[in-house]
Amino acid sequence: VIVEYEGCILLQQRSQEPRRGRWAFPGGFLEIGETPEQGAVREALEEVGLEVTLTGLQGVYARPHVGIVLVVYQGSSTTRDAVVGDTESLSVAWYDPDEIPWPDLAFETTEQALRDWIARRP
């Protein structure tokens, strides 16, 4: 989920490999019986402690060399009070679109989704 609050987005610095120390938006794997939307909301709560409301589908992105398909949603939060999760993050930070740390993003799909998000902004 690309979580937005007052025009900024939340990124978390990964604490696990692959790409430990790099930045990504909250995400993860679906559990059995869970819809992609439910999984996105659950992952945001687990990873950064935010209850998010999904506002739309951002897009579907793939990392074919590792067999991953990423479904990215746009979401909103009513607070900036994100937390560092127990095992998922080294830190969390809100970024204005002009401040996104492009060279330090975790994956090419992270960059693609964020560039698409920026392109769709009014």
DSSP file with accessible surface (Angstrom, degrees, kcal/mol):
  #  RESIDUE AA STRUCTURE BP1 BP2  ACC     N-H-->O    O-->H-N    N-H-->O    O-->H-N    TCO  KAPPA ALPHA  PHI   PSI    X-CA   Y-CA   Z-CA
    1    1 A V              0   0   10      0, 0.0     2,-1.0     0, 0.0    73,-0.2   0.000 360.0 360.0 360.0 130.0    0.0    0.0    0.0
    2    2 A I  E     -a   74   0A   1     71,-3.0    73,-2.4    23,-0.1     2,-0.5  -0.838 360.0-155.9 -87.7 101.0    1.2    3.5   -0.9
    3    3 A V  E     -a   75   0A   0     -2,-1.0     7,-1.8     7,-0.4     2,-0.4  -0.728   9.6-164.9 -87.7 127.4   -0.1    5.2    2.3
    4    4 A E  E     +aB  76   9A  60     71,-2.4    73,-1.9    -2,-0.5     2,-0.3  -0.880  15.5 173.1-116.0 141.8   -0.7    8.9    2.0
    5    5 A Y  E >  S- B   0   8A  50      3,-2.4     3,-2.1    -2,-0.4    73,-0.1  -0.919  76.1 -21.4-145.9 119.3   -1.3   11.5    4.7
    6    6 A E  T 3  S-     0   0  149     -2,-0.3     3,-0.1     1,-0.3    72,-0.0   0.869 127.9 -48.3  48.2  44.9   -1.5   15.2    3.8
    7    7 A G  T 3  S+     0   0   19      1,-0.3    -1,-0.3    89,-0.1     2,-0.3   0.365 118.7 103.5  84.8  -6.9    0.3   14.8    0.5
    8    8 A C  E <   -B    5   0A  19     -3,-2.1    -3,-2.4    88,-0.2     2,-0.3  -0.723  59.3-140.0-105.2 158.8    3.2   12.7    1.9
    9    9 A I  E     -BC   4  95A   1     86,-2.7    86,-3.2    -2,-0.3     2,-0.5  -0.879  14.6-122.7-117.7 154.1    3.8    9.0    1.6
   10   10 A L  E     - C   0  94A   0     -7,-1.8    -7,-0.4    -2,-0.3     2,-0.4  -0.802  27.7-179.6 -97.1 130.1    5.1    6.5    4.2
   11   11 A L  E     - C   0  93A   0     82,-2.7    82,-2.4    -2,-0.5     2,-0.4  -0.939  12.6-150.6-122.9 151.4    8.1    4.4    3.5
   12   12 A Q  E     -DC  24  92A   4     12,-3.5    12,-2.1    -2,-0.4     2,-0.6  -0.950  17.0-127.1-120.6 142.7    9.7    1.8    5.7
   13   13 A Q  E     -DC  23  91A  50     78,-3.2    77,-3.4    -2,-0.4    78,-0.7  -0.796  36.9-118.1 -89.3 119.0   13.4    0.9    5.8
   14   14 A R  E     - C   0  89A  46      8,-3.1     7,-3.2    -2,-0.6    75,-0.2  -0.292  25.5-171.1 -64.0 136.4   13.6   -2.9    5.4
   15   15 A S        +     0   0   22     73,-1.7     2,-0.3     5,-0.2    74,-0.2   0.460  68.0  62.9-101.2  -5.0   15.1   -4.8    8.2
   16   16 A Q  S    S-     0   0   84     72,-0.4     5,-0.1     2,-0.2    74,-0.1  -0.849  87.4 -73.9-121.3 156.0   15.2   -8.1    6.3
   17   17 A E  S    S+     0   0  135     -2,-0.3     2,-0.1     2,-0.1    -2,-0.1  -0.554  93.3  66.2 -77.8 150.6   16.9   -9.4    3.2
   18   18 A P  S    S-     0   0   68      0, 0.0    -2,-0.2     0, 0.0    88,-0.0   0.550 131.1  -4.5 -79.4 157.2   16.5   -9.1    0.4
   19   19 A R  S >  S-     0   0  103      1,-0.2     3,-2.1    -2,-0.1    -5,-0.3   0.827  82.7-168.5  67.8  37.5   17.5   -5.4    0.2
   20   20 A R  T 3  S+     0   0  133      1,-0.3    -5,-0.2    -5,-0.1    -1,-0.2  -0.293  72.3  24.2 -54.7 137.2   18.0   -4.8    3.9
   21   21 A G  T 3  S+     0   0   22     -7,-3.2    -1,-0.3     1,-0.3     2,-0.2   0.317  98.4 114.5  87.6  -8.7   18.3   -1.1    4.7
   22   22 A R    <   -     0   0   78     -3,-2.1    -8,-3.1    -8,-0.1    -1,-0.3  -0.548  67.3-108.3 -92.4 163.3   16.5    0.0    1.5
   23   23 A W  E     +De  13 105A  25     81,-2.7    83,-3.2   -10,-0.2    84,-0.3  -0.698  42.8 151.9 -99.4 141.7   13.1    1.8    1.4
   24   24 A A  E     -D   12   0A   7    -12,-2.1   -12,-3.5    -2,-0.3     3,-0.1  -0.958  43.5-102.3-152.4 165.1    9.7    0.4    0.4
   25   25 A F        -     0   0   15     -2,-0.3   -14,-0.1   -14,-0.2   -23,-0.1  -0.536  60.2 -74.8 -86.1 161.7    6.1    0.9    1.1
   26   26 A P  S    S+     0   0    2      0, 0.0     2,-0.3     0, 0.0    18,-0.2  -0.296  74.7 130.4 -59.3 138.1    4.3   -1.5    3.5
   27   27 A G        +     0   0   29     16,-0.2     2,-0.3    -3,-0.1    45,-0.0  -0.978  16.9 150.7-172.6 174.7    3.5   -4.9    1.8
   28   28 A G        -     0   0   48     -2,-0.3     2,-0.3     0, 0.0    15,-0.1  -0.963  45.3 -44.6 175.4-159.2    3.8   -8.6    2.1
   29   29 A F        -     0   0  162     -2,-0.3     2,-0.1     1,-0.1    -2,-0.0  -0.705  51.1-110.6-102.3 149.3    2.2  -11.9    1.3
   30   30 A L        -     0   0   96     -2,-0.3     2,-0.3     1,-0.1    -1,-0.1  -0.408  25.6-134.5 -72.6 150.0   -1.4  -13.0    1.3
   31   31 A E    >   -     0   0  106      4,-0.2     3,-2.0    -2,-0.1     8,-0.1  -0.706  41.1 -80.0 -97.5 156.2   -2.7  -15.4    3.9
   32   32 A I  T 3  S+     0   0  178     -2,-0.3    -1,-0.1     1,-0.3     3,-0.1  -0.320 119.0  17.3 -56.0 132.1   -5.0  -18.3    2.9
   33   33 A G  T 3  S+     0   0   81      1,-0.3     2,-0.4    -3,-0.0    -1,-0.3   0.473  99.3 121.5  85.0   4.3   -8.6  -17.0    2.5
   34   34 A E    <   -     0   0   35     -3,-2.0    -1,-0.3     4,-0.0    -4,-0.0  -0.813  56.8-135.1-104.7 139.0   -7.5  -13.4    2.3
   35   35 A T     >  -     0   0   57     -2,-0.4     4,-2.7     1,-0.1     5,-0.2  -0.470  30.3-108.9 -80.2 161.1   -8.3  -11.0   -0.5
   36   36 A P  H  > S+     0   0   52      0, 0.0     4,-2.3     0, 0.0     5,-0.2   0.904 121.3  52.0 -57.0 -38.6   -5.6   -8.7   -1.9
   37   37 A E  H  > S+     0   0   88      2,-0.2     4,-2.1     1,-0.2     5,-0.2   0.929 110.1  47.2 -64.3 -45.0   -7.4   -5.8   -0.3
   38   38 A Q  H  > S+     0   0  105      1,-0.2     4,-2.6     2,-0.2    -1,-0.2   0.903 112.1  51.3 -62.7 -40.5   -7.6   -7.4    3.1
   39   39 A G  H  X S+     0   0    3     -4,-2.7     4,-2.8     2,-0.2     5,-0.2   0.900 108.1  51.7 -64.2 -40.1   -3.9   -8.4    2.9
   40   40 A A  H  X S+     0   0   16     -4,-2.3     4,-2.0    -5,-0.2    -2,-0.2   0.935 112.4  45.1 -63.0 -45.5   -2.9   -4.8    2.0
   41   41 A V  H  X S+     0   0   54     -4,-2.1     4,-1.9     2,-0.2    11,-0.2   0.928 114.7  48.8 -64.7 -43.9   -4.8   -3.4    5.0
   42   42 A R  H  X S+     0   0   39     -4,-2.6     4,-3.0     1,-0.2     5,-0.2   0.926 109.9  51.0 -62.4 -45.8   -3.4   -6.1    7.3
   43   43 A E  H  X S+     0   0   15     -4,-2.8     4,-3.0     1,-0.2     5,-0.4   0.903 108.2  51.9 -62.2 -40.7    0.2   -5.7    6.2
   44   44 A A  H  X S+     0   0    1     -4,-2.0     4,-2.1    -5,-0.2     6,-1.3   0.929 113.0  45.5 -61.6 -41.6    0.0   -1.9    6.8
   45   45 A L  H  X S+     0   0   85     -4,-1.9     4,-1.3     4,-0.2    -2,-0.2   0.941 117.5  43.3 -67.0 -45.1   -1.3   -2.5   10.3
   46   46 A E  H  < S+     0   0  100     -4,-3.0    40,-0.3     1,-0.2    -2,-0.2   0.904 121.2  38.2 -67.0 -42.3    1.3   -5.2   11.1
   47   47 A E  H  < S+     0   0    6     -4,-3.0    38,-1.1    -5,-0.2    -2,-0.2   0.837 136.8   9.3 -84.7 -35.1    4.3   -3.4    9.5
   48   48 A V  H  < S-     0   0    0     -4,-2.1    35,-2.5    -5,-0.4    -3,-0.2   0.327  94.2-115.9-131.2   5.7    3.8    0.2   10.4
   49   49 A G     <  +     0   0   36     -4,-1.3     2,-0.4    -5,-0.5    -4,-0.2   0.697  68.2 134.7  71.5  20.8    0.9    0.2   12.9
   50   50 A L        -     0   0    2     -6,-1.3     2,-0.7    33,-0.1    -1,-0.2  -0.883  52.0-143.0-109.9 134.5   -1.5    2.2   10.7
   51   51 A E        -     0   0  157     -2,-0.4    27,-0.5    -6,-0.1     2,-0.3  -0.836  33.5-168.5 -85.7 118.7   -5.1    1.6    9.9
   52   52 A V        -     0   0   11     -2,-0.7     2,-0.5   -11,-0.2    25,-0.2  -0.833  22.2-143.6-113.4 152.4   -5.4    2.5    6.3
   53   53 A T  E     -F   76   0A  94     23,-2.4    23,-2.4    -2,-0.3     2,-0.3  -0.965  26.5-128.3-108.9 123.0   -8.4    3.0    4.0
   54   54 A L  E     -F   75   0A  45     -2,-0.5    21,-0.3    21,-0.2     3,-0.1  -0.553  25.3-178.4 -72.2 135.4   -7.8    1.8    0.5
   55   55 A T  E     -     0   0A  86     19,-2.8     2,-0.3     1,-0.4    20,-0.2   0.434  58.3 -37.2-115.0  -3.6   -8.6    4.5   -2.1
   56   56 A G  E     -F   74   0A  30     18,-1.1    18,-3.0     0, 0.0     2,-0.6  -0.873  66.3 -73.8 162.1 167.6   -7.9    2.7   -5.3
   57   57 A L  E     -F   73   0A  96     -2,-0.3    16,-0.3    16,-0.2     3,-0.1  -0.783  32.3-169.6 -86.3 121.4   -5.8    0.2   -7.2
   58   58 A Q  E     -     0   0A   2     14,-2.3     2,-0.3    -2,-0.6    15,-0.2   0.919  53.7 -78.9 -74.9 -49.1   -2.4    1.8   -8.0
   59   59 A G  E     -F   72   0A  14     13,-1.9    13,-2.9     2,-0.0     2,-0.5  -0.949  34.7 -89.6 166.3 176.2   -1.3   -1.0  -10.4
   60   60 A V  E     -F   71   0A  91     -2,-0.3     2,-0.3    11,-0.2    11,-0.2  -0.974  40.4-178.6-118.8 128.6    0.1   -4.5  -10.8
   61   61 A Y  E     -F   70   0A  19      9,-3.0     9,-3.9    -2,-0.5     2,-0.4  -0.903   9.2-150.5-129.0 152.4    3.8   -4.9  -11.1
   62   62 A A  E     -F   69   0A  52     -2,-0.3     7,-0.2     7,-0.2     3,-0.1  -0.952  21.6-167.8-131.3 146.4    6.0   -8.0  -11.6
   63   63 A R  E >>> +F   68   0A  29      5,-3.1     3,-1.9    -2,-0.4     5,-1.7  -0.776  21.9 177.3-121.0  79.2    9.5   -9.2  -10.7
   64   64 A P  G >45S+     0   0  109      0, 0.0     3,-0.7     0, 0.0    -1,-0.1   0.802  70.4  67.5 -60.3 -30.2    9.5  -12.2  -13.1
   65   65 A H  G 345S+     0   0  136      1,-0.3    -3,-0.0    -3,-0.1    -2,-0.0   0.709 115.4  28.6 -66.9 -17.0   13.1  -13.2  -12.2
   66   66 A V  G <45S-     0   0   77     -3,-1.9    -1,-0.3     2,-0.1     0, 0.0   0.293 113.1-112.5-121.7   6.6   11.9  -14.1   -8.7
   67   67 A G  T <<5 +     0   0   68     -3,-0.7     2,-0.5    -4,-0.6    -2,-0.1   0.850  65.7 143.6  70.6  37.7    8.3  -15.0   -9.5
   68   68 A I  E   < - F   0  63A  46     -5,-1.7    -5,-3.1     2,-0.0     2,-0.5  -0.933  32.2-169.6-116.2 132.2    6.6  -12.2   -7.7
   69   69 A V  E     - F   0  62A 102     -2,-0.5     2,-0.5    -7,-0.2    -7,-0.2  -0.984  14.7-156.4-113.9 127.1    3.5  -10.3   -8.7
   70   70 A L  E     - F   0  61A  43     -9,-3.9    -9,-3.0    -2,-0.5     2,-0.6  -0.916   7.5-162.5-112.0 120.9    2.9   -7.2   -6.7
   71   71 A V  E     - F   0  60A  59     -2,-0.5     2,-0.5   -11,-0.2   -11,-0.2  -0.920  16.9-163.0-100.9 117.1   -0.6   -5.7   -6.4
   72   72 A V  E     - F   0  59A   0    -13,-2.9   -14,-2.3    -2,-0.6   -13,-1.9  -0.901   6.1-169.1-111.3 128.6   -0.2   -2.1   -5.2
   73   73 A Y  E     - F   0  57A  21     -2,-0.5   -71,-3.0   -16,-0.3     2,-0.4  -0.781  21.3-126.8-108.6 154.6   -3.1   -0.1   -3.7
   74   74 A Q  E     +aF   2  56A  45    -18,-3.0   -19,-2.8    -2,-0.3   -18,-1.1  -0.800  39.3 172.9 -91.3 143.0   -3.3    3.6   -2.9
   75   75 A G  E     -aF   3  54A   2    -73,-2.4   -71,-2.4    -2,-0.4     2,-0.3  -0.959  22.4-141.0-147.5 164.9   -4.4    4.2    0.7
   76   76 A S  E     -aF   4  53A  44    -23,-2.4   -23,-2.4    -2,-0.3     2,-0.3  -0.936   6.5-156.6-130.2 154.5   -4.9    6.9    3.2
   77   77 A S        -     0   0    9    -73,-1.9   -71,-0.2    -2,-0.3   -25,-0.1  -0.925  16.8-145.1-123.8 152.3   -4.2    7.3    6.9
   78   78 A T  S    S+     0   0  129    -27,-0.5     2,-0.3    -2,-0.3   -73,-0.1   0.385  85.2  39.6 -95.6   3.6   -5.9    9.6    9.4
   79   79 A T        -     0   0   41    -28,-0.2    -1,-0.0     1,-0.0    -2,-0.0  -0.983  63.4-141.2-148.7 157.2   -2.6   10.0   11.4
   80   80 A R        +     0   0  103     -2,-0.3     2,-2.5     1,-0.1    14,-0.1   0.302  69.0 117.1 -93.6   4.1    1.2   10.3   10.9
   81   81 A D        +     0   0  121    -32,-0.1     2,-0.1     2,-0.0    -1,-0.1  -0.256  37.8 158.4 -79.1  57.3    1.7    8.0   13.9
   82   82 A A        -     0   0   21     -2,-2.5     2,-0.3   -32,-0.1   -33,-0.2  -0.451  23.4-154.8 -75.5 153.4    3.5    5.2   12.1
   83   83 A V        -     0   0   79    -35,-2.5     2,-0.6    -2,-0.1   -33,-0.1  -0.878  23.7-103.4-127.0 160.1    5.6    2.8   14.2
   84   84 A V        -     0   0   72     -2,-0.3   -36,-0.2     6,-0.1     8,-0.1  -0.748  45.6-128.4 -81.1 121.4    8.6    0.6   13.5
   85   85 A G     >  -     0   0   12    -38,-1.1     4,-0.5    -2,-0.6   -38,-0.1  -0.175  21.1-103.8 -68.3 165.3    7.2   -3.0   13.4
   86   86 A D  T  4 S-     0   0  169    -40,-0.3    -1,-0.1     1,-0.2   -39,-0.1   0.881 108.0  -2.4 -57.6 -43.1    8.8   -5.8   15.5
   87   87 A T  T  4 S+     0   0   83    -71,-0.0    -1,-0.2   -40,-0.0   -72,-0.1   0.487 121.8  68.1-130.5  -4.8   10.6   -7.5   12.6
   88   88 A E  T  4 S+     0   0   52    -42,-0.2   -73,-1.7   -41,-0.1   -72,-0.4   0.757  93.5  39.9 -94.1 -28.9    9.8   -5.6    9.4
   89   89 A S  E  <  -C   14   0A   9     -4,-0.5   -75,-0.2   -75,-0.2     3,-0.1  -0.943  40.0-164.0-132.4 147.5   11.5   -2.2    9.6
   90   90 A L  E    S-     0   0A  69    -77,-3.4     2,-0.3     1,-0.4   -76,-0.1   0.764  89.6 -19.0 -86.8 -35.7   14.6   -0.5   10.8
   91   91 A S  E     -C   13   0A  35    -78,-0.7   -78,-3.2    -8,-0.1    -1,-0.4  -0.970  58.4-139.0-160.9 167.1   12.7    2.9   10.6
   92   92 A V  E     +C   12   0A  34     -2,-0.3     2,-0.3   -80,-0.2   -80,-0.2  -0.962  21.9 175.5-131.9 150.0    9.7    4.6    9.0
   93   93 A A  E     -C   11   0A  28    -82,-2.4   -82,-2.7    -2,-0.3     2,-0.4  -0.987  28.3-126.5-155.9 146.8    9.5    8.0    7.5
   94   94 A W  E     -C   10   0A  34     -2,-0.3     2,-0.4   -84,-0.2   -84,-0.2  -0.799  30.5-162.6 -92.7 135.9    7.0   10.2    5.7
   95   95 A Y  E     -C    9   0A  40    -86,-3.2   -86,-2.7    -2,-0.4     5,-0.1  -0.973  18.4-135.7-125.5 132.8    8.2   11.7    2.4
   96   96 A D    >   -     0   0   59     -2,-0.4     3,-2.5   -88,-0.2     4,-0.5  -0.513  40.5-108.1 -68.8 148.6    7.0   14.5    0.3
   97   97 A P  G >  S+     0   0   15      0, 0.0     3,-0.8     0, 0.0    -1,-0.1   0.841 121.3  55.0 -53.5 -31.2    7.0   13.4   -3.4
   98   98 A D  G 3  S+     0   0  152      1,-0.2    -2,-0.0     3,-0.0    -3,-0.0   0.577 107.5  50.8 -76.9  -8.4   10.0   15.7   -4.0
   99   99 A E  G <  S+     0   0  122     -3,-2.5    -1,-0.2     2,-0.1    -3,-0.0   0.340  71.5 136.1-110.7   3.2   12.0   14.0   -1.2
  100  100 A I    <   -     0   0    8     -3,-0.8     2,-2.2    -4,-0.5     5,-0.1  -0.314  60.9-125.2 -56.3 131.8   11.5   10.3   -2.1
  101  101 A P    >   +     0   0   20      0, 0.0     3,-1.9     0, 0.0     4,-0.2  -0.415  37.8 175.1 -81.3  72.4   15.0    8.6   -1.8
  102  102 A W  G >  S+     0   0   58     -2,-2.2     3,-1.4     1,-0.3     9,-0.1   0.848  73.0  50.9 -50.3 -46.6   15.0    7.2   -5.3
  103  103 A P  G 3  S+     0   0  104      0, 0.0    -1,-0.3     0, 0.0    -3,-0.0   0.730 111.9  50.0 -68.1 -16.7   18.6    5.7   -5.2
  104  104 A D  G <  S+     0   0   77     -3,-1.9   -81,-2.7   -82,-0.1    -2,-0.2   0.199  78.1 126.2-107.7  14.4   17.7    3.9   -1.9
  105  105 A L  B <   -e   23   0A   9     -3,-1.4   -81,-0.2    -4,-0.2     3,-0.1  -0.445  60.4-130.5 -73.1 150.4   14.5    2.2   -2.9
  106  106 A A  S    S+     0   0    1    -83,-3.2     2,-0.3    -2,-0.1   -82,-0.1   0.880  76.3  12.6 -71.7 -42.9   14.3   -1.5   -2.3
  107  107 A F     >  -     0   0   26    -84,-0.3     4,-1.9     1,-0.1     3,-0.3  -0.937  67.3-116.4-139.0 158.7   13.1   -2.9   -5.6
  108  108 A E  H  > S+     0   0   81     -2,-0.3     4,-2.7     1,-0.2     5,-0.2   0.852 117.7  56.7 -63.6 -31.5   12.4   -1.8   -9.2
  109  109 A T  H  > S+     0   0    2      2,-0.2     4,-2.4     1,-0.2    -1,-0.2   0.850 102.5  55.1 -69.4 -31.5    8.7   -2.4   -8.6
  110  110 A T  H  > S+     0   0    4     -3,-0.3     4,-2.3     2,-0.2    -2,-0.2   0.954 111.2  44.5 -62.1 -47.8    8.8    0.0   -5.7
  111  111 A E  H  X S+     0   0   70     -4,-1.9     4,-2.7     1,-0.2     5,-0.2   0.927 112.7  51.0 -63.8 -44.1   10.2    2.7   -8.0
  112  112 A Q  H  X S+     0   0   88     -4,-2.7     4,-2.3     1,-0.2    -1,-0.2   0.934 112.0  46.7 -60.1 -46.1    7.7    1.9  -10.8
  113  113 A A  H  X S+     0   0    0     -4,-2.4     4,-2.4     1,-0.2    -1,-0.2   0.911 113.6  48.0 -64.8 -41.4    4.7    2.1   -8.5
  114  114 A L  H  X S+     0   0    0     -4,-2.3     4,-2.5    -5,-0.2    -1,-0.2   0.898 110.9  50.4 -68.5 -37.6    5.9    5.4   -6.9
  115  115 A R  H  X S+     0   0  119     -4,-2.7     4,-2.4     2,-0.2    -1,-0.2   0.912 112.0  48.3 -65.7 -39.6    6.6    6.9  -10.3
  116  116 A D  H  X S+     0   0   60     -4,-2.3     4,-1.4    -5,-0.2    -2,-0.2   0.906 110.1  52.5 -64.0 -40.9    3.1    5.9  -11.4
  117  117 A W  H  X S+     0   0    7     -4,-2.4     4,-0.6     1,-0.2     3,-0.3   0.934 110.8  46.7 -59.6 -46.4    1.7    7.3   -8.2
  118  118 A I  H >< S+     0   0   59     -4,-2.5     3,-1.2     1,-0.2    -2,-0.2   0.918 108.8  55.3 -62.6 -42.8    3.4   10.7   -8.8
  119  119 A A  H 3< S+     0   0   83     -4,-2.4    -1,-0.2     1,-0.3    -2,-0.2   0.801 108.2  49.2 -62.7 -28.3    2.3   10.7  -12.5
  120  120 A R  H 3< S+     0   0  138     -4,-1.4    -1,-0.3    -3,-0.3    -2,-0.2   0.535  85.9 109.8 -90.1  -6.9   -1.4   10.4  -11.4
  121  121 A R    <<        0   0   82     -3,-1.2    -3,-0.0    -4,-0.6    -4,-0.0  -0.417 360.0 360.0 -69.4 146.2   -1.3   13.1   -8.8
  122  122 A P              0   0  174      0, 0.0    -1,-0.1     0, 0.0    -2,-0.0  -0.248 360.0 360.0 -67.4 360.0   -3.2   16.3   -9.6
